[in-house]
């Protein structure tokens, strides 16, 4: 049976700067951290100051009594510890917390039921955020109805905050660095990748005289391929027409490295640099996910989605 899926992408205003040190220390204590560790963290949070530098002038120091340093190694982990219990209030909906990025979602065959359950869960978690002194940013918190094939409703019921603000429904949202669209076509995602990669390749071509062949090879591997690789295991859904657009910018990057004419067949390009087809590259990443599942090393939320097919006939 086909289901509707509705989600709320939650934005918290100045989340890292709003962490209460006393509450966080209590969280660490409840997780079994030793007294020495708690004393270390207390010292880590203490006596922090901030100042502003403008046009060569430096303001006086201002004491910082709240927050964890954003951009540090510990910051996201400490924030995850701080708000982890929010998930206990999600009720019948599912929730994913990744540092200060939170998504609440639910699914079902009835759109009315889906939106009612989502509203109930959203109402339930907001007091948890308030208890942690985290402020919901209603203007940046968005809703999305994922619907690949079911009839699109003429009008959607509003999801509202406890303060009475209606959340905006959007067709696209960037979550954890990946553009999601309501049809899960990943068209927005691939267009974004195209634009980003073309910009970098354009810069490289404009300065190609400055690079040796080895430098070109290294530059593409370090600045272009990671963009293509990031999150590519989700590309089981996009159409071949969309994926061909990624192939095109990939080929442009190889042309930069090899100085081959643009009439060179892509198979010859791959042979020149020793790189695989993008399809093969994505497939290898997907097989790595399955391998981790078989070893029991995949996250539970991934493992729960994998079903091992039973053989339909005897091999004897």
N, C-alpha and C positions, 0 to 999 in steps of 0.2 A: 504494500500500500504506500502511495506517495504521501509525503508529509510536508507541512510547512515548517520552517525554522525561523524563529525571530530572535534577534540578539540586541543587547544594549552594550555599547562600547563606552565604558565609564572613564571619565577624565577627572582627575583630582587636582585641585589648584595647589601649586607649590608643594607637592606631596612630600618630597625628600626634606624640605625645609620645615615641615610641620610635625616631624616625629618628636614625641614627648620622651625624653631620656628616661624618666622614671618608669613609664609604662614599658619601654623597650627593655630596660634592665629586668623588670619583672618577668617579661616574656623569656628572656635568656635564662633566668633562674628556674622557670617552670620547665625548661628543656633540659635541666640537669647540669648547667654550666657550673664549674667549681667556683668557690669564693675568690680564688686568685684570678680566674678569668673575668669574673664580674668586676673585680677591682680594676683590672686592666681596661675593660671597656668604660668604666666610670671615668678613669683617667683620660681615656681616648676622647670622651665627649666633653671633658672639662676644659675651661680656660681657652676656649676658641674665640677668635675675634675676626672681624671682617672690616675692610676699608674699601674706599673707591679711589681709583686713579683716573684723573681726567686732565688731559692736556699738560701732562707732566707734574700735576699737583696731586698730592696724596692726602686724603682725608684722615682724620683721627680714627683710631680703632674703636669699633663698637662690639661689645660682648655678644656672643651668639649662645643663647641658652637652649635652643631647640634645633632639631634637624640632624641629618647625617650627611656627610660630604658626598655630593653628587659628582660622578666621574671617578670616584675612587673604586678600588676593588671591593672593599667591604660594604660600600653604600647600598647597592642593590640587594645584597644578601641580607643585610640588617633590616632593610625595609620589608623584604619578604617575610622575615621572622615577625616583624611588627604587625603586619596586617593579615597574617595567615589565617587567623581564626574567623575572618570575615566569611570564609567559605562555609562555615557551619550554619550560617543563617540563610543559605541560598534556597532551602526548601526543595521543591520538585524540579527546579531548574538546575542547570549545570553552570559551573563557574570556573574560569581559568584566571589565575593570578600570576603575573610575571613582573616582579618588582611593582612599579606603579601603573602598569598596564593591566586592566581588568576587563574581562568580557563575561557577560551573563547571558545565557541563551537557553532556549527550550524548543521542543519540536512536537508535532502531533498532526493527525489528519484534519482536525478542526481548527481553523484560523482563530475563531473567537476564543476557544479554550487555550490555545497557545498564547495569545496576547493577555488573557486573564491571568494565566499562571506566571507569565513573565512580569506583569505588573505586581502580583503578590510577592514574588521573590525580590523584585527591586525595592518594594516597600520595606521588606524585612532586612535587607542588608544596609540600608541607609543609616539606621541608628547605630549599627556597628562601626561605620566610618565616623560618625559623630562622636562615638565613645572614644575613638582613637584621635580625636581632634583633627580629622582629615575633612577638608571641605570639598563637596561635590561641585564641579564646575558644570552647571546645567547647560550653558551655551555651547560647550565643546563635547558634551556627552551626547552620543548619537544612537539612533535605532536603525536597524536594517532588517528587512524581511527577505530571507533567502528563498527563492522560488524559481526553480529551473523550468518546470513544465506545467505546474498547476495554474488555473486562471488567476490573473492578477486582480485583486479586489479594487473596486472603484474608490473606496475610502477606507482608510485604516484607523482603528481606534487609537487614540493617543496614549502613549506611556508618559506618566507624569511623575515628577518628584514629590516628596512629602510637602514641599513648599508650594506646590501647585503649578510649577512650570512644566509646560509640554515639551517633550524631547523631539528634536527634528529627525524625521526619517531621511536617510540618504541612500543613494544607489551604489556609492563607492566609499571605502574607508581604508586608510592605511593602518594596519595592525602589525606590530612587531616587524616593521620594515617591509611588509608585503601588502600590496594593494588588493583588497577583496572587493568583488562586485556582487550585486544581488543575484545575478544569474550564475555565479561561479564559472564564468567563461574565461576569467583572467585576462580579458582584453585590455583593461586599464593597466594591469600589472605589466603586460608585455609591451604596451605602448610606452610606459614609463621607462622600462629597461632599454628599449630602443633609443629613446631620447638621451638617456644618461650615457649609454655606450657610444652613440654617435658623437656626442660632445667630446668625449675623451679621445676617441679615435681621430677626430678632426684636429685636436691639439697635437696629437702624436704625428700626424701627417704634415702639419705645418712646420714641425721642428725635426723632421726625419733626417735632415742632413747632420744633425748633432749626435746621432746615435749609431753605434756599430750594430752589426747584425745580432751579436750576442745580447747587446743592451736592448734591442727591439724585442727580442724573444722574451727576455726577463720582464720588461715593462708590461707586455701584454699579459703574461702569466700572473703578474702581481696586481695589475690595475683593471683588467678587463674580465678575465676568466672568473675571479671571485664574484663579480656582479652577476654573471650568468649562472654560476653554480648555486648561489644562495637560494635555498628553498625550492630547488628544482624538482624535488620528489613529488610536488603537488601537480606537476604538469602531466598527469594522466588524463586530465579533463579537457584542456584547451584543444581546439581544432588544429589540424595540420597546417591550415592556412596561417593561423597565428604563430605557430611554432616555426614556420618557414621564415617569418620576419626576424626571429632570433638567429636563425641560421645565416641570414643575410649579413647581419652586423658581425657575426662570428667570422664569416668569410672576409669581411673588410679588414678585420684585425689581422687575419693571416696574410692578406695582401700586403699590409703594412710591414709585416716581418719579412716576407719573402721577396717583395718587389715584383711579384708575378703580374702579368697582364690580367685585366679584369675578365678576359675571355677564358682564362684557365679554369678547367673543370674542378669542381670542389673536391673530387676524389684525389686529384693530383695535389691540391693544396694541402690536404690532410697528410699525404705522404711526405711532402716537403718538410713539414714541421714535426711530424710524428705525433700529432694530436688526434683523438678520436672524433667521430661524429658526435654532435650534441645529443642525439637520440641515444647513442651507446653510452655516453657519459651519464645521462640521466638514469638510464637503466642500471648502470653499475651502482649509483647512489641508492636507487630503490632496493636493489639486492642487498646492499649493506644494512638497510633498515630491517629487511626480513631476517638477515643473518643475526642481527642483534636480538630480534624477537626470539629466534630459535635458541639463542644462548641465555635467554632470560634477562638480557641487559637493556631492553627497550623500556621506556617509561610505561607505566600501567595504562595511561590513556591512549597510547598507541597499540599496546598489546591487546587491549580489549577489542580493537577493530579488526584484528587478524583472525581468520578462520582457516584452519588447515583442511583442505579437501581430502575426504576419504577416497581411497581407490575404489572404482566401480567394478573391477573384475580382478580375479586372482592372477598373479604373475607366475604361478607354478605351471 
